[in-house]
């Protein structure tokens, strides 16, 4: 029977679907038909595969009618990584390969006209999807073999050419072939990003006890944070030190994040699995597509997804475009981004901390507590500037802190608390371990991700603490969404203190963190001790 099936994967965002590439070689009008909703680049695979097979010294069934079906047929397919599966399916249908050799095997890779392989983006999420559907052996371009091998219990064969794939499937000696070049444009340049994050430490910052505790709570529970204050008050400095107090990623988080970076084409040959939380700080002129994801052809993750399980820092937040600011509502609320188009809708994970920084006015000099400040902005201009961060957007921020410039006597006080990043990270790790134990078996990991109704039912606050929150709601100072966030913050404060459950004091601290009121000195001293 002149029919064979090979397997590959189609990506829709970070979600992969196993695709059966069915090839039929039979008598009829000579030609090659590709069906199953292929896009333009995939339609061109007919010519690429034909020339790759001929130039590899193999036989293309030129006198037969070739029909290639990408099943399921109703799913839109994009990309050039289908080439290898199409080529081996045609060869097996033409009796050039044993059909049994294709069973339980996945094929990923683009072919050149001389039969060579080219690297493709998204190999890791493709192999993850294939493994979930029972595929236990996969062929990928040689530079991406290490990436594919991150998937547990997967046999990975890194190959350089179609000839090597055919020889391996036939059980013959594998011929030599020219090396495969890394994916073009995969190197993403940054200004000493990773090294800079390692060089800064919390001990470098003098004072700032209130914001220090705020970022510790935010890091422990994964809460979103807004830092406001005049220029020079330390907003950027303290935000850049947040990744250092985050613990290493869990194996599950590491695999998720590495798959997202693979989809974005940001993994280099030989890169290990990402173990540290990422830090992303796009410029305020960034477009909505670059921040949230999208693009022509296949959807690529944006900065908010590439900061999954890490920190997305948006400095000068009111200067971002209005459509970008409002589009951030969804990832702040649900921890994912949905990119909808006319014929498809894809979801990308975005469960990272979002840290916003804003000046009180366009010139950055306004300070409400200083009588003779140097602000030159009119009050109307200041109001318009602050109004760019809308109420619904601000309501999705868990913690709000206002930073003041360091006073002269504080900069000379050698006895002010200057804890190191390592000391704070140790407390954050312990708090996250408590959350991991409490939420074992749940679909979320941190307090900031816990659904409000489940939290109220299974982990309620004491009656006295709940009454304090209810009073704030009835007074119009707190929305229902804000009350849920206070509940989550109270649990994080309790986790940092090593308590089994939050009480009235923890609820009061959570309220202050939420509303931006200064924390009590006793709270900071108790935490420091």
C-alpha positions in Angstrom: 0.0 0.0 0.0 1.7 3.3 -1.1 0.8 5.1 2.1 2.8 6.2 5.2 2.5 8.4 8.2 5.1 10.5 10.0 4.7 12.7 13.1 5.5 16.3 13.8 4.1 19.1 16.0 2.2 22.3 15.2 2.6 25.2 17.7 -0.2 27.6 18.6 1.5 30.0 21.0 3.1 27.8 23.6 0.6 25.0 23.0 1.7 22.1 20.7 -0.5 19.8 18.7 0.7 16.4 17.4 0.3 16.4 13.6 0.1 13.2 11.5 1.8 13.9 8.1 0.2 11.3 5.8 1.6 10.8 2.4 0.0 8.8 -0.5 2.0 7.9 -3.6 -0.3 6.4 -6.3 -1.0 6.3 -10.0 -2.7 9.4 -11.4 -2.0 12.8 -12.8 1.6 13.7 -11.9 1.9 16.4 -9.2 2.2 17.1 -5.5 -0.8 18.2 -3.4 -0.5 19.5 0.1 -3.7 19.8 2.1 -4.6 20.4 5.7 -4.7 24.3 6.0 -1.0 25.0 5.4 0.3 28.6 5.3 2.4 30.0 2.4 5.8 29.0 3.9 4.5 25.5 4.5 3.1 25.3 0.9 6.6 25.9 -0.3 7.7 22.7 1.5 6.7 20.7 -1.6 9.6 22.2 -3.6 12.0 22.2 -0.7 11.4 18.5 0.1 11.5 17.4 -3.6 14.9 19.0 -4.2 16.3 17.9 -0.8 15.4 14.3 -1.6 16.8 14.3 -5.1 20.1 16.1 -4.0 20.5 13.6 -1.2 20.8 10.8 -3.8 17.4 9.4 -3.0 14.5 8.7 -5.3 11.6 11.1 -5.6 8.4 9.4 -7.1 8.3 11.8 -10.1 5.9 9.7 -12.2 3.3 9.4 -9.5 0.6 11.5 -7.9 1.6 12.5 -4.4 -1.0 13.7 -1.9 0.2 14.9 1.5 -2.4 15.5 4.3 -1.5 17.3 7.5 -4.0 15.9 10.0 -6.1 17.1 11.8 -7.0 19.0 8.7 -9.0 21.8 10.4 -6.0 23.1 12.4 -4.1 26.0 10.8 -0.4 25.0 10.3 2.5 27.4 10.1 6.3 27.1 9.8 9.1 25.4 8.0 9.7 22.7 10.6 7.3 20.3 8.8 9.8 19.7 6.0 11.6 16.7 7.6 8.3 14.9 8.5 7.0 15.5 4.9 10.1 14.2 3.3 10.3 11.0 5.3 6.6 10.3 4.9 6.9 10.6 1.1 10.0 8.3 1.1 8.3 5.7 3.3 5.2 5.8 1.0 7.5 5.3 -2.0 9.1 2.3 -0.2 12.4 4.1 0.2 12.0 3.7 4.0 10.5 0.9 6.2 7.2 2.2 7.5 7.7 0.7 10.9 10.7 2.9 11.4 8.4 5.9 11.6 6.2 4.6 14.4 6.5 6.5 17.7 9.0 8.9 16.2 8.8 12.7 15.8 10.5 14.7 13.1 11.3 18.4 13.5 13.4 20.5 11.1 13.7 22.6 8.0 15.4 21.2 4.9 17.7 23.1 2.5 17.7 22.3 -1.3 20.9 20.2 -0.9 19.3 18.0 1.8 20.9 19.8 4.8 19.1 20.7 8.0 18.3 24.2 9.4 17.4 25.1 12.9 13.9 26.2 13.8 12.4 28.1 16.8 10.3 26.4 19.4 12.0 22.9 19.5 11.5 22.5 23.3 7.7 23.2 23.4 7.3 20.9 20.3 9.2 18.1 21.9 7.2 18.6 25.2 4.0 18.3 23.2 5.2 15.2 21.4 6.2 13.5 24.6 2.7 14.2 26.1 1.3 12.3 23.1 3.4 9.2 23.5 6.4 10.1 21.2 9.6 8.7 22.7 12.1 9.3 19.9 12.6 12.5 18.0 14.9 13.8 15.2 15.9 17.5 15.5 18.6 19.7 13.9 22.0 19.0 15.6 22.4 22.4 17.3 19.1 22.0 19.0 19.6 18.4 20.3 20.6 19.6 23.7 17.5 21.8 23.9 15.3 18.8 23.0 17.1 16.6 25.5 15.7 18.7 28.4 12.5 16.7 28.1 12.7 13.7 30.4 12.7 10.2 29.0 13.0 11.4 25.4 15.5 9.8 23.0 16.9 12.7 20.9 18.8 12.3 17.7 20.5 15.5 16.5 21.1 15.3 12.7 22.8 17.4 10.1 21.0 16.2 6.9 18.2 14.2 5.4 20.7 11.6 4.4 21.6 11.0 8.0 17.9 10.6 9.0 17.3 8.1 6.3 20.5 6.1 7.2 19.4 6.0 10.9 15.9 4.8 10.0 17.3 2.1 7.7 19.8 1.0 10.3 22.7 1.8 8.0 26.0 3.6 8.8 25.3 7.3 9.2 27.2 9.4 6.6 29.0 12.6 7.5 27.5 15.9 6.6 28.4 19.6 7.0 27.5 21.2 10.4 24.2 22.9 10.8 24.4 26.7 11.4 22.6 28.0 14.5 19.3 29.7 14.0 19.8 33.1 12.3 19.0 36.0 14.5 18.8 33.9 17.7 21.4 35.9 19.5 19.5 38.5 21.5 21.9 41.3 22.5 21.5 43.0 25.9 23.6 45.5 27.8 25.3 43.3 30.4 21.8 42.3 31.5 22.5 39.1 33.5 25.9 40.3 34.8 24.5 43.6 36.0 21.8 41.8 38.0 24.4 39.7 39.7 26.6 42.7 40.5 24.0 44.7 42.5 23.1 43.8 46.1 20.5 45.1 48.6 23.4 45.9 51.0 24.4 48.7 48.5 21.2 50.6 49.4 21.2 52.6 52.6 18.0 52.9 54.6 14.8 52.5 52.6 13.3 50.1 55.2 9.7 50.5 54.0 10.3 49.7 50.3 12.8 46.9 51.3 10.0 45.1 53.2 7.6 45.8 50.4 9.8 44.1 47.8 10.4 41.2 50.2 6.6 40.6 50.5 6.2 41.0 46.8 8.9 38.5 46.0 7.7 36.0 48.6 4.1 35.9 47.3 4.6 36.9 43.6 2.7 40.2 44.1 2.6 43.1 41.6 4.2 46.3 42.8 4.0 50.0 42.1 6.9 52.3 43.2 6.3 56.0 43.0 8.5 58.9 44.0 10.5 61.8 42.6 13.6 61.2 40.5 16.6 60.0 42.4 14.5 58.3 45.2 15.8 54.8 44.3 12.9 53.3 42.4 15.0 51.7 39.6 17.8 50.7 42.1 15.5 48.7 44.3 13.6 47.2 41.4 16.8 45.9 39.8 17.6 44.0 43.1 14.3 42.1 43.2 15.5 39.2 40.9 18.4 38.6 43.4 16.0 37.9 46.3 13.9 35.4 44.3 14.8 31.7 44.8 15.9 29.4 42.0 13.1 28.1 39.7 11.5 24.8 40.4 12.0 22.1 37.8 8.5 22.7 36.5 9.0 26.5 36.3 12.4 26.0 34.7 10.9 23.8 31.9 8.1 26.3 31.3 10.4 29.3 31.1 12.9 27.5 28.8 10.1 26.5 26.5 8.9 30.1 26.2 12.5 31.3 25.4 12.8 28.5 22.8 9.5 29.6 21.2 10.9 33.2 21.1 14.1 31.9 19.4 16.2 33.1 22.3 18.1 29.8 23.1 21.6 29.4 21.8 23.2 26.0 21.0 24.6 24.5 24.2 22.4 26.6 26.5 21.4 24.9 29.7 17.9 24.9 31.2 17.1 28.3 32.7 17.4 28.1 36.5 17.2 31.7 37.6 14.1 34.0 37.4 14.4 36.3 34.4 14.4 40.1 34.5 13.0 42.2 31.7 12.9 46.0 31.5 11.6 47.2 28.1 11.7 50.8 27.1 8.6 52.9 27.5 8.4 53.3 23.7 7.9 49.5 23.3 5.0 48.4 21.1 2.0 46.3 22.3 3.2 43.4 20.2 6.7 43.4 21.6 5.4 43.6 25.1 2.5 41.2 25.0 3.3 39.0 22.0 2.1 38.6 18.5 3.8 39.3 15.1 3.1 38.2 11.6 2.9 34.5 10.9 3.5 32.5 14.1 2.8 34.2 17.3 6.0 35.0 19.3 6.0 35.6 23.1 6.4 39.2 24.2 8.4 40.6 27.2 5.6 39.8 29.6 5.8 36.1 28.8 9.6 36.0 28.6 9.5 37.3 32.2 7.3 34.4 33.3 8.3 33.3 36.8 10.5 36.4 37.0 10.2 40.2 37.0 8.9 42.5 34.3 10.0 46.1 35.2 8.2 48.9 33.5 10.1 52.1 34.3 8.4 55.5 33.6 5.1 53.6 33.3 2.9 56.6 32.6 5.0 57.2 29.5 3.9 53.9 27.9 1.3 54.1 25.2 -2.3 54.1 26.4 -3.1 50.9 24.5 -0.1 49.1 26.1 -1.1 50.2 29.6 -4.7 49.0 29.2 -3.6 45.8 27.5 -1.7 44.8 30.6 -4.9 44.3 32.6 -5.3 40.7 31.5 -1.8 39.4 32.4 -2.0 41.3 35.7 -5.3 39.6 36.5 -5.1 36.1 35.1 -1.4 35.5 34.6 -1.7 34.8 30.9 -1.9 36.6 27.6 -4.5 35.9 24.9 -3.5 36.9 21.4 -6.7 36.7 19.2 -6.7 36.9 15.4 -9.3 36.4 12.8 -8.7 32.6 12.4 -7.0 31.7 15.7 -6.5 32.5 19.3 -3.4 31.6 21.3 -2.6 31.8 25.0 0.8 32.5 26.4 1.8 32.2 30.1 2.7 35.4 32.0 2.9 34.5 35.7 5.7 36.9 36.6 5.9 39.8 39.0 5.1 43.2 37.3 6.9 46.1 38.9 5.9 49.5 37.8 7.8 52.7 38.5 6.3 56.2 38.1 7.3 59.8 38.9 4.8 62.0 40.6 4.9 64.5 37.6 6.4 64.8 34.2 9.5 66.6 35.4 10.0 64.2 38.3 10.7 66.8 40.9 7.4 67.0 42.7 7.4 66.0 46.4 4.2 66.6 48.4 6.0 66.6 51.7 8.5 69.3 50.8 7.4 72.9 50.9 10.0 74.3 48.4 10.2 71.5 45.8 11.6 72.3 42.4 8.7 71.0 40.4 7.8 73.3 37.5 4.6 71.4 36.4 1.2 72.9 36.8 -1.3 71.0 39.0 -3.4 70.2 35.9 -0.4 68.7 34.2 0.4 66.6 37.2 -3.2 65.3 37.4 -3.2 64.4 33.7 0.1 62.6 34.1 -1.1 60.5 37.1 -4.4 59.8 35.3 -2.6 57.9 32.6 -2.6 55.0 35.0 -6.3 54.4 35.1 -8.2 53.3 38.2 -9.0 49.7 36.9 -5.3 49.3 36.1 -4.1 50.5 39.5 -6.7 48.3 41.2 -4.8 45.3 39.8 -1.6 46.3 41.6 -1.2 44.5 44.9 1.4 46.7 46.6 1.8 50.5 46.4 4.9 52.3 47.9 5.9 55.9 47.7 9.7 56.5 48.0 11.3 59.6 49.3 14.8 60.8 48.6 17.3 59.8 51.3 17.9 62.5 53.9 21.3 63.9 54.4 21.8 62.5 57.9 20.6 59.0 56.8 23.3 58.8 54.2 25.9 59.3 56.9 24.4 56.9 59.4 26.5 53.7 59.5 24.1 51.9 61.8 21.1 51.9 59.4 19.9 48.4 58.4 21.6 47.2 55.2 20.7 43.6 54.9 22.3 41.6 52.0 20.4 40.1 49.1 21.3 36.6 50.4 19.8 37.2 53.8 16.5 38.4 52.3 16.4 35.6 49.7 16.7 33.0 52.5 13.4 34.3 54.1 11.7 34.5 50.7 12.7 30.8 50.0 11.2 29.7 53.4 8.0 31.6 52.7 7.6 30.0 49.3 8.2 26.6 50.8 5.3 27.2 53.1 3.1 28.2 50.2 4.2 25.1 48.2 3.2 22.9 51.1 -0.2 24.7 51.5 -1.1 24.6 47.8 0.2 21.1 47.1 -2.1 19.6 44.4 -3.4 23.0 43.3 -2.9 24.6 39.9 -1.3 27.6 41.4 2.0 28.0 43.4 2.0 31.4 45.1 -0.4 33.5 47.2 -0.8 36.1 44.4 -2.1 33.3 42.1 -4.7 31.8 44.5 -8.3 32.4 43.4 -10.3 34.6 45.7 -13.3 32.3 46.3 -11.0 29.3 47.1 -8.9 31.4 49.4 -12.0 32.6 51.3 -13.4 29.1 51.6 -10.3 27.1 52.5 -7.9 29.7 54.0 -10.2 32.4 55.5 -8.9 35.3 57.7 -10.0 35.5 61.3 -13.2 37.3 62.0 -11.6 40.4 63.5 -9.2 40.8 60.5 -12.0 40.2 58.0 -14.2 42.9 59.7 -11.3 45.4 59.3 -11.2 44.6 55.5 -15.0 44.7 55.2 -15.1 48.2 56.9 -12.7 49.5 54.3 -15.0 48.1 51.5 -18.1 49.7 53.0 -16.3 53.0 53.4 -15.5 53.0 49.7 -11.7 52.8 50.3 -11.3 49.3 49.0 -12.9 47.4 46.0 -13.8 43.8 46.1 -10.8 43.0 43.9 -8.7 45.0 46.3 -10.0 43.0 49.3 -9.0 39.7 47.6 -5.5 41.2 47.1 -5.3 42.2 50.8 -6.3 38.7 51.8 -3.5 37.3 49.6 -1.0 39.8 51.1 -2.0 38.9 54.6 -1.1 35.3 53.9 2.3 36.3 52.5 3.1 38.5 55.5 2.2 35.5 57.7 4.4 33.2 55.6 7.4 35.5 56.0 6.8 35.6 59.7 6.6 31.8 60.0 3.0 31.9 61.2 0.5 29.1 60.6 -2.2 31.7 59.6 -2.5 35.5 59.4 -4.1 37.5 62.2 -5.2 41.1 62.8 -1.7 42.4 62.7 -0.9 40.7 59.4 -4.1 42.0 57.9 -3.2 45.6 59.0 0.2 45.3 57.4 -1.4 44.0 54.2 -3.9 46.9 54.1 -1.0 49.4 54.5 0.9 47.7 51.7 -2.1 47.8 49.5 -3.1 51.4 50.1 0.4 52.9 50.2 0.2 54.0 53.8 3.6 53.9 55.7 4.3 50.8 57.6 4.5 51.0 61.4 8.0 51.2 62.8 7.2 48.2 65.1 6.5 46.0 62.0 9.8 46.8 60.4 11.7 46.3 63.6 10.0 42.9 64.3 10.8 41.8 60.7 14.5 43.0 61.1 14.8 41.1 64.3 
